[in-house]
Amino acid sequence: MVRSRFTRRALIGAAALAAGAGAVACSSTGGGGASDGPLAPPPAARKKVLTIGATLEPPTFDLTTNDSASIPQVLLYNVYETLVKLDSDGKVRPLLATRWGVDDAGRVYTFTLDPGARFASGSPVDAEAVIASIERMKRAVSATVASAQSLVERAEAVDATTVRITLSRPSNTWLYHMTSKPGMIIDPAATDLDTTPMGSGPYRLSGWAKGSRVSLERNPDYWATPGRFDEVVFSYYVEPNAMASAMLSGDLDVISNLQAPSSLAQFQDTSRFTVFEGTTNGEVTLGFNHRSPALSNLKVRQAICHAIDRTTLLETVWDGHGTLIGTMAAPTDPYYVDLAGRYPYDPDRARQLLAESGVGPVSLRLRVPLTKYATDAAQFIAARLGEVGVTTTIEELDFGGRWYPEVFQKADYDLTIVAHVEARDIVRFADPTYYWGYDQEQVRTLMAEADAGSADVYAAKMKEAATLLADDAAACWLWLMPNLVVARTGIRVPANATTLSFDLASVTARS
């Protein structure tokens, strides 16, 4: 949804974007001919360049070893493609596969591949290539990727353009995962995914200035509708205000998701900018390490939830943009339950619960990544927890250098704040090895029954699980991240952010 004025809260699902007349930065070479000489060649075609401001740089391009959402932001649907993809309405559509079906038992999927599909290397995207990619994903270091493909019991080539995949059990979520990272089809010839991703998409990696930008170039031999831009540059900014300044000065064409909502007023000139506002799948979560002695106590967790005035937090930290939530679900999820009022701000109740817990003085390490929403929220939350008797020590960590290896991989923390941006990532609470360390058998049972059941059973069982997570204070859900996109007038992108991809195929630019 495009907004000509700025509302205080994002409404339903959008991921969004827009942009500007100069969104396509153009340059040309060539000139006119001499009056008495032969005609000069026509001016060279203008090079179309799109420059996108982003926050987190990929630590690597190897999605099989790293779960950072910044990797699919650049690569998904742009460099790598999937058999099927999610459109802006969250519906599964064909991509490398022209059609697919599943047997009555819900275990055997058959995909028919587009016979014209080619990797950028020129090799065909055939059944054997798809099977090799799935097997590579099953061996992935990334828990997100490997767990999704662990359900594949057998993958067979019926013929060059037909793949039959048998799952070990019925799964509602497996096809959904195939639209994202686990479903990316990698060129079998690829050996160094860290620096040289090889896929079949409309773009290919052309440059990586670490700490600064990532460049993609149009794949000249793309098998389907070619990309609209000759070059796309993702330019990374740690400081949100610096990104806003770059947009104002014309160095950027799009801000992919504004990280300083208070700066929106600077972009009210509709002759230069368009602002899109909507929701994402990004649940900003105050994560609890359930292995921590204090946080293994339900009453301590509930006390922390009651101690935080989330309405004021959202106004203070994110200028009121976003949606309060009370569990790991977005309004676009089929199992969404509005539980935002489960733990109202009540410091007296928080103190009472802490006293009843019997834990004694509570002192916790709050380790957060160096992103504006997390660092600002940490200061606010630490102050509120201090008012009820919980002492917190804040540590701000570089996302790729320290937060990911220390907090996410080694679970070295008590509290953390991060936006979990993958769609339907509520299933992480069914995995006790995940960095939260949450171990609740009833949640696992409900989610397993949901995955194996009909669509109606799936929604009902997942709603039960979502409610149980809220009651158990498995985390403190702060708000659902809005998608605030600023772009130069003239570029349009579908509003809904249903995936992690900044899908360049959906971007249009006015000539």
C-alpha positions as CSV (number, residue, x, y, z in Angstrom):
1,M,0.0,0.0,0.0
2,V,1.4,3.4,-1.0
3,R,1.0,6.1,1.6
4,S,1.0,9.8,0.6
5,R,1.1,10.7,4.3
6,F,2.8,9.0,7.2
7,T,0.6,6.9,9.5
8,R,1.6,5.9,13.0
9,R,1.3,2.2,12.4
10,A,1.8,-0.1,9.4
11,L,-1.3,-1.9,8.3
12,I,-1.5,-5.3,6.7
13,G,1.2,-7.0,4.8
14,A,3.5,-5.1,2.7
15,A,7.2,-5.3,2.0
16,A,7.4,-2.7,-0.3
17,L,9.1,-0.3,-2.3
18,A,9.0,2.4,-4.7
19,A,11.3,4.7,-6.3
20,G,12.3,7.4,-8.5
21,A,12.7,8.9,-11.8
22,G,16.4,8.9,-11.3
23,A,16.2,5.4,-9.8
24,V,17.8,4.3,-12.9
25,A,21.0,6.3,-13.1
26,C,21.9,6.7,-16.7
27,S,25.1,7.5,-18.5
28,S,25.8,7.6,-22.2
29,T,28.8,7.8,-24.5
30,G,29.1,8.7,-28.1
31,G,28.4,12.0,-30.0
32,G,27.4,13.6,-33.3
33,G,29.1,13.3,-36.6
34,A,31.2,15.9,-38.5
35,S,29.3,18.0,-40.9
36,D,31.3,16.9,-43.9
37,G,32.3,13.4,-42.8
38,P,30.7,10.1,-42.5
39,L,27.9,9.7,-40.0
40,A,29.0,9.0,-36.4
41,P,27.7,5.8,-34.8
42,P,24.6,6.3,-32.7
43,P,25.0,7.1,-29.0
44,A,25.7,4.0,-26.9
45,A,22.8,2.6,-25.1
46,R,22.4,4.0,-21.7
47,K,23.5,1.8,-18.8
48,K,20.7,1.3,-16.3
49,V,22.0,1.1,-12.8
50,L,19.9,0.6,-9.6
51,T,21.5,1.5,-6.3
52,I,19.9,0.1,-3.2
53,G,20.6,1.1,0.4
54,A,20.7,-1.8,2.8
55,T,21.7,-2.4,6.4
56,L,23.4,-5.8,6.9
57,E,26.1,-7.0,4.5
58,P,26.2,-10.7,3.8
59,P,29.1,-12.3,5.8
60,T,29.4,-14.8,3.0
61,F,27.5,-15.9,-0.1
62,D,27.5,-19.5,1.0
63,L,23.9,-20.0,2.2
64,T,24.7,-23.6,3.1
65,T,27.0,-22.5,6.0
66,N,25.3,-19.3,7.3
67,D,21.8,-18.4,8.2
68,S,22.1,-14.6,7.8
69,A,19.0,-13.1,6.2
70,S,21.3,-10.7,4.2
71,I,22.3,-13.5,1.9
72,P,18.9,-14.3,0.4
73,Q,18.1,-10.6,0.3
74,V,20.7,-10.4,-2.5
75,L,20.7,-13.8,-4.0
76,L,17.2,-15.3,-3.8
77,Y,15.3,-15.1,-7.1
78,N,18.1,-12.8,-8.4
79,V,21.1,-15.1,-8.7
80,Y,19.6,-18.3,-7.5
81,E,16.2,-19.5,-8.5
82,T,13.9,-22.1,-6.9
83,L,11.5,-24.6,-8.4
84,V,8.6,-22.5,-7.1
85,K,8.4,-19.1,-5.6
86,L,6.2,-17.0,-3.5
87,D,4.5,-14.0,-5.1
88,S,3.7,-10.7,-3.4
89,D,0.4,-12.2,-2.0
90,G,2.2,-15.2,-0.5
91,K,0.9,-17.7,-3.1
92,V,3.2,-20.4,-4.5
93,R,3.9,-19.8,-8.2
94,P,6.0,-21.6,-10.9
95,L,9.6,-20.6,-11.5
96,L,12.0,-23.3,-12.7
97,A,9.2,-25.8,-12.5
98,T,6.3,-25.2,-14.9
99,R,4.0,-27.4,-12.8
100,W,4.0,-29.7,-9.9
101,G,1.7,-32.1,-8.0
102,V,1.6,-34.2,-4.8
103,D,0.1,-37.6,-4.2
104,D,-2.9,-38.2,-2.0
105,A,-0.7,-39.3,0.9
106,G,1.1,-35.9,0.8
107,R,4.5,-37.5,0.5
108,V,5.5,-37.7,-3.2
109,Y,5.9,-34.5,-5.1
110,T,6.5,-34.4,-8.9
111,F,8.0,-31.3,-10.6
112,T,8.1,-30.7,-14.3
113,L,11.0,-28.4,-15.2
114,D,11.0,-25.7,-17.8
115,P,13.1,-27.2,-20.6
116,G,14.6,-23.9,-21.5
117,A,16.0,-23.2,-18.0
118,R,19.8,-22.7,-18.0
119,F,22.4,-21.8,-15.4
120,A,24.4,-18.7,-16.0
121,S,27.3,-21.1,-17.0
122,G,25.2,-22.3,-19.8
123,S,24.5,-25.8,-18.3
124,P,20.8,-26.9,-18.3
125,V,18.8,-26.9,-15.1
126,D,17.8,-30.5,-15.5
127,A,16.5,-33.2,-13.1
128,E,20.0,-34.3,-12.2
129,A,21.0,-30.7,-11.3
130,V,18.0,-30.3,-9.1
131,I,18.7,-33.6,-7.3
132,A,22.4,-32.6,-6.8
133,S,21.3,-29.3,-5.3
134,I,18.9,-30.9,-2.9
135,E,21.6,-33.3,-1.8
136,R,23.9,-30.4,-1.2
137,M,21.3,-28.7,0.9
138,K,20.8,-31.9,3.0
139,R,24.5,-31.8,3.8
140,A,24.5,-28.1,4.7
141,V,26.0,-26.7,7.9
142,S,23.1,-24.2,8.1
143,A,20.5,-25.7,10.4
144,T,17.8,-23.8,8.6
145,V,18.7,-25.3,5.2
146,A,19.6,-28.8,6.3
147,S,16.5,-29.3,8.6
148,A,14.1,-28.3,5.8
149,Q,15.7,-30.8,3.3
150,S,16.1,-33.5,5.9
151,L,12.6,-34.6,5.1
152,V,13.6,-35.7,1.6
153,E,13.9,-39.4,1.7
154,R,14.5,-39.9,-2.0
155,A,14.9,-37.7,-5.1
156,E,14.7,-39.3,-8.6
157,A,15.0,-38.2,-12.2
158,V,12.0,-39.5,-14.1
159,D,13.5,-38.0,-17.2
160,A,15.6,-34.9,-17.9
161,T,12.8,-32.4,-17.1
162,T,10.8,-34.4,-14.4
163,V,11.9,-34.8,-10.8
164,R,10.1,-37.0,-8.3
165,I,10.8,-36.2,-4.6
166,T,9.6,-38.5,-1.8
167,L,9.4,-37.2,1.7
168,S,9.8,-39.3,4.8
169,R,6.4,-38.0,6.1
170,P,3.7,-35.6,4.9
171,S,4.6,-32.0,5.5
172,N,2.7,-28.8,4.9
173,T,5.8,-26.7,5.2
174,W,8.2,-28.5,2.9
175,L,6.9,-26.9,-0.3
176,Y,6.8,-23.6,1.4
177,H,10.5,-24.0,2.3
178,M,11.2,-24.8,-1.3
179,T,10.4,-21.2,-2.2
180,S,13.2,-20.0,-0.1
181,K,16.8,-20.7,0.9
182,P,16.5,-24.5,1.1
183,G,15.0,-24.6,-2.4
184,M,17.7,-22.6,-4.2
185,I,19.0,-24.6,-7.1
186,I,22.8,-24.4,-7.3
187,D,24.8,-25.0,-10.4
188,P,26.5,-28.4,-9.9
189,A,29.7,-26.8,-11.2
190,A,29.9,-24.4,-8.3
191,T,32.8,-25.1,-5.9
192,D,33.3,-21.8,-4.0
193,L,29.9,-20.6,-2.9
194,D,31.5,-18.2,-0.4
195,T,32.6,-15.8,-3.1
196,T,31.2,-17.2,-6.4
197,P,27.5,-18.1,-6.2
198,M,26.4,-19.9,-9.4
199,G,22.7,-20.0,-10.2
200,S,20.2,-19.6,-13.0
201,G,18.8,-16.2,-12.2
202,P,18.5,-13.0,-14.2
203,Y,21.6,-11.6,-12.5
204,R,25.0,-12.8,-11.5
205,L,27.6,-11.5,-8.9
206,S,30.0,-9.0,-10.5
207,G,31.7,-7.5,-7.5
208,W,32.0,-7.5,-3.7
209,A,33.8,-4.6,-1.9
210,K,33.6,-6.0,1.6
211,G,32.3,-3.5,4.1
212,S,30.8,-1.4,1.4
213,R,28.8,-2.9,-1.5
214,V,27.8,-5.9,-3.5
215,S,27.3,-5.6,-7.3
216,L,25.2,-7.7,-9.6
217,E,25.2,-7.6,-13.4
218,R,22.5,-8.6,-15.8
219,N,22.9,-12.2,-16.9
220,P,23.0,-11.7,-20.7
221,D,22.0,-15.3,-21.4
222,Y,19.1,-15.5,-18.9
223,W,16.6,-18.1,-20.0
224,A,13.4,-16.2,-19.2
225,T,12.5,-12.5,-19.2
226,P,15.8,-10.6,-18.8
227,G,16.5,-8.3,-15.9
228,R,15.5,-4.6,-16.4
229,F,18.8,-3.3,-15.0
230,D,22.3,-3.6,-16.4
231,E,23.8,-3.4,-12.9
232,V,22.3,-3.5,-9.4
233,V,24.4,-2.3,-6.4
234,F,23.5,-3.1,-2.8
235,S,25.2,-0.4,-0.8
236,Y,25.6,-1.0,3.0
237,Y,25.3,1.5,5.8
238,V,25.8,0.8,9.5
239,E,24.4,4.3,10.4
240,P,20.8,4.8,9.3
241,N,21.1,8.5,9.2
242,A,24.0,8.2,6.7
243,M,21.8,6.1,4.5
244,A,19.0,8.7,4.7
245,S,21.6,11.4,3.7
246,A,22.8,9.3,0.8
247,M,19.2,9.0,-0.4
248,L,18.6,12.7,-0.1
249,S,21.8,13.6,-2.0
250,G,21.0,11.2,-4.9
251,D,23.6,8.5,-4.1
252,L,20.8,5.9,-3.6
253,D,17.8,5.1,-5.7
254,V,16.0,2.9,-3.0
255,I,16.3,2.5,0.7
256,S,15.3,-1.2,1.1
257,N,14.0,-0.8,4.6
258,L,14.4,2.5,6.5
259,Q,16.1,1.9,9.8
260,A,15.5,5.5,11.1
261,P,11.7,5.9,10.9
262,S,12.0,9.4,12.5
263,S,13.6,10.5,9.2
264,L,10.5,9.8,7.1
265,A,9.6,13.5,7.2
266,Q,12.7,14.3,5.1
267,F,11.1,12.3,2.2
268,Q,7.7,14.1,1.9
269,D,8.5,15.7,-1.4
270,T,6.5,13.5,-3.7
271,S,8.1,14.9,-6.8
272,R,11.3,13.2,-5.7
273,F,10.3,10.3,-3.4
274,T,7.6,7.7,-2.8
275,V,7.3,6.1,0.6
276,F,5.8,2.6,1.0
277,E,4.8,1.3,4.4
278,G,3.6,-2.2,5.3
279,T,4.4,-5.1,7.5
280,T,7.1,-7.8,7.1
281,N,7.7,-11.2,8.6
282,G,10.2,-9.7,11.0
283,E,9.2,-10.4,14.6
284,V,11.5,-8.2,16.8
285,T,12.1,-10.5,19.7
286,L,13.6,-10.2,23.1
287,G,15.0,-13.7,23.1
288,F,15.5,-15.6,26.3
289,N,18.3,-18.2,26.7
290,H,16.3,-20.9,28.4
291,R,19.6,-22.5,29.5
292,S,20.2,-19.5,31.8
293,P,19.3,-20.5,35.4
294,A,17.2,-17.4,36.0
295,L,15.4,-17.5,32.6
296,S,14.5,-21.2,33.0
297,N,12.0,-19.9,35.6
298,L,8.6,-19.1,34.1
299,K,7.8,-16.4,36.6
300,V,11.1,-14.5,35.8
301,R,10.3,-14.6,32.1
302,Q,6.7,-13.4,32.8
303,A,8.1,-10.7,35.0
304,I,10.3,-9.4,32.3
305,C,7.4,-9.3,29.8
306,H,5.3,-7.3,32.3
307,A,8.1,-4.9,33.0
308,I,8.3,-3.6,29.4
309,D,6.0,-0.9,28.2
310,R,5.9,-2.0,24.6
311,T,3.6,0.7,23.3
312,T,6.0,3.4,24.6
313,L,9.0,1.3,23.3
314,L,7.6,1.3,19.8
315,E,6.9,5.0,19.9
316,T,10.4,5.7,21.3
317,V,12.5,3.4,19.2
318,W,10.6,3.0,16.0
319,D,8.5,6.2,15.9
320,G,5.3,4.3,16.3
321,H,5.7,2.3,13.1
322,G,5.0,-1.4,13.4
323,T,2.5,-3.7,15.0
324,L,2.5,-5.0,18.5
325,I,2.4,-8.8,18.6
326,G,2.3,-11.3,21.5
327,T,3.7,-14.5,19.9
328,M,5.8,-15.6,16.9
329,A,3.3,-14.9,14.2
330,A,2.4,-12.1,11.7
331,P,-1.1,-11.2,10.6
332,T,-0.4,-12.8,7.2
333,D,0.3,-16.2,8.8
334,P,-2.6,-18.7,8.6
335,Y,-2.2,-19.4,12.3
336,Y,-2.1,-15.8,13.5
337,V,-3.6,-15.1,16.9
338,D,-3.7,-11.6,18.3
339,L,-2.0,-12.0,21.7
340,A,-0.5,-8.5,21.9
341,G,-2.2,-7.9,25.2
342,R,-1.1,-11.1,26.9
343,Y,1.4,-9.3,29.1
344,P,0.3,-5.7,29.7
345,Y,2.8,-3.2,31.1
346,D,2.5,-3.8,34.9
347,P,5.7,-3.1,36.9
348,D,4.0,-4.0,40.2
349,R,3.0,-7.4,38.8
350,A,6.6,-7.8,37.5
351,R,8.0,-7.2,41.0
352,Q,5.5,-9.6,42.5
353,L,6.4,-12.4,40.0
354,L,10.1,-11.9,40.7
355,A,9.5,-12.2,44.4
356,E,7.4,-15.4,43.9
357,S,10.1,-16.9,41.6
358,G,12.5,-17.4,44.5
359,V,15.4,-16.8,42.2
360,G,16.8,-13.9,44.2
361,P,18.7,-11.0,42.6
362,V,18.5,-11.3,38.8
363,S,21.5,-10.1,36.8
364,L,21.5,-10.7,33.0
365,R,23.7,-10.1,30.0
366,L,21.8,-8.4,27.2
367,R,23.9,-8.9,24.0
368,V,22.5,-7.3,20.9
369,P,23.7,-6.9,17.3
370,L,24.8,-3.4,16.1
371,T,21.5,-2.5,14.4
372,K,19.6,0.6,15.4
373,Y,16.4,-1.1,16.4
374,A,18.3,-3.5,18.7
375,T,20.6,-1.1,20.3
376,D,17.9,1.5,20.9
377,A,15.5,-1.1,22.3
378,A,18.2,-2.5,24.5
379,Q,18.7,0.9,26.3
380,F,14.9,1.3,26.8
381,I,14.4,-2.3,28.1
382,A,17.4,-2.2,30.4
383,A,16.0,0.9,32.1
384,R,12.6,-0.7,32.5
385,L,14.0,-3.9,33.9
386,G,16.1,-1.9,36.3
387,E,13.0,-0.3,37.7
388,V,11.6,-3.7,38.8
389,G,14.9,-5.0,40.1
390,V,16.5,-6.9,37.2
391,T,20.1,-5.8,36.4
392,T,21.2,-5.9,32.8
393,T,24.6,-5.4,31.3
394,I,24.3,-4.4,27.6
395,E,26.9,-5.5,25.1
396,E,26.7,-4.3,21.5
397,L,28.2,-6.7,19.0
398,D,29.0,-6.5,15.3
399,F,26.4,-8.8,13.7
400,G,28.6,-11.0,11.5
401,G,31.8,-10.7,13.5
402,R,30.6,-11.4,17.0
403,W,26.8,-11.6,17.4
404,Y,26.3,-14.5,14.9
405,P,29.2,-16.7,16.1
406,E,28.9,-16.0,19.8
407,V,25.1,-15.5,20.4
408,F,23.5,-17.4,17.6
409,Q,25.9,-20.2,17.2
410,K,27.3,-20.7,20.7
411,A,24.3,-19.4,22.7
412,D,26.6,-17.2,24.8
413,Y,24.0,-14.7,26.2
414,D,21.1,-14.4,28.6
415,L,19.0,-11.9,26.6
416,T,19.2,-10.7,23.0
417,I,17.1,-8.6,20.6
418,V,16.9,-9.5,17.0
419,A,14.3,-9.4,14.2
420,H,13.6,-12.9,13.1
421,V,12.7,-12.2,9.5
422,E,12.1,-15.6,8.0
423,A,8.4,-16.3,7.3
424,R,6.7,-18.9,9.5
425,D,9.8,-19.2,11.7
426,I,7.6,-20.1,14.7
427,V,8.8,-23.7,14.1
428,R,12.2,-22.8,15.6
429,F,10.6,-23.2,19.0
430,A,10.1,-26.9,18.2
431,D,13.9,-27.3,18.0
432,P,15.6,-27.5,21.5
433,T,19.0,-27.2,19.8
434,Y,18.2,-23.7,18.4
435,Y,20.0,-20.9,20.2
436,W,17.0,-20.1,22.4
437,G,17.3,-23.6,24.0
438,Y,13.5,-23.8,24.4
439,D,12.4,-27.3,25.1
440,Q,8.7,-27.9,25.4
441,E,7.3,-31.3,24.4
442,Q,3.7,-30.1,24.0
443,V,4.8,-27.4,21.5
444,R,6.8,-30.0,19.5
445,T,3.8,-32.3,19.4
446,L,1.4,-29.6,18.3
447,M,3.7,-28.5,15.5
448,A,4.3,-32.0,14.3
449,E,0.6,-32.7,14.2
450,A,0.0,-29.4,12.3
451,D,2.7,-30.2,9.7
452,A,1.3,-33.6,8.9
453,G,-2.4,-32.6,8.9
454,S,-4.8,-31.0,6.5
455,A,-4.7,-27.3,5.9
456,D,-7.5,-26.8,8.5
457,V,-5.6,-29.0,11.0
458,Y,-2.4,-27.1,10.3
459,A,-4.0,-23.7,11.1
460,A,-5.8,-24.9,14.2
461,K,-2.8,-26.8,15.7
462,M,-0.4,-24.0,15.0
463,K,-2.7,-21.5,16.7
464,E,-2.6,-23.7,19.8
465,A,1.1,-23.8,19.6
466,A,1.3,-20.0,19.2
467,T,-0.9,-19.5,22.2
468,L,1.1,-21.9,24.3
469,L,4.3,-20.1,23.5
470,A,2.8,-16.8,24.7
471,D,1.5,-18.4,27.9
472,D,4.9,-19.9,28.5
473,A,6.7,-16.6,27.9
474,A,9.0,-18.4,25.5
475,A,10.2,-15.0,24.5
476,C,9.0,-11.4,24.8
477,W,7.8,-10.3,21.4
478,L,8.3,-6.6,21.1
479,W,6.8,-5.7,17.7
480,L,6.4,-6.8,14.1
481,M,8.9,-4.8,12.0
482,P,7.3,-2.6,9.4
483,N,8.6,-2.3,5.9
484,L,9.5,1.3,5.3
485,V,10.8,1.8,1.8
486,V,11.9,5.1,0.3
487,A,12.4,5.3,-3.4
488,R,12.8,7.8,-6.2
489,T,9.5,8.4,-7.9
490,G,9.3,6.2,-11.0
491,I,10.3,2.8,-9.6
492,R,7.6,0.4,-8.4
493,V,7.9,-2.9,-6.5
494,P,5.1,-5.1,-5.2
495,A,4.2,-4.1,-1.7
496,N,4.1,-7.3,0.3
497,A,7.3,-8.7,1.8
498,T,6.5,-12.4,1.8
499,T,10.1,-13.6,1.4
500,L,13.6,-12.6,2.4
501,S,14.4,-11.6,-1.2
502,F,14.7,-8.1,-2.7
503,D,13.2,-9.6,-5.8
504,L,14.7,-7.5,-8.7
505,A,12.4,-9.3,-11.3
506,S,9.5,-7.5,-9.7
507,V,11.0,-4.0,-9.9
508,T,9.8,-1.7,-12.6
509,A,11.3,1.6,-13.6
510,R,9.8,4.4,-15.6
511,S,12.0,5.2,-18.6
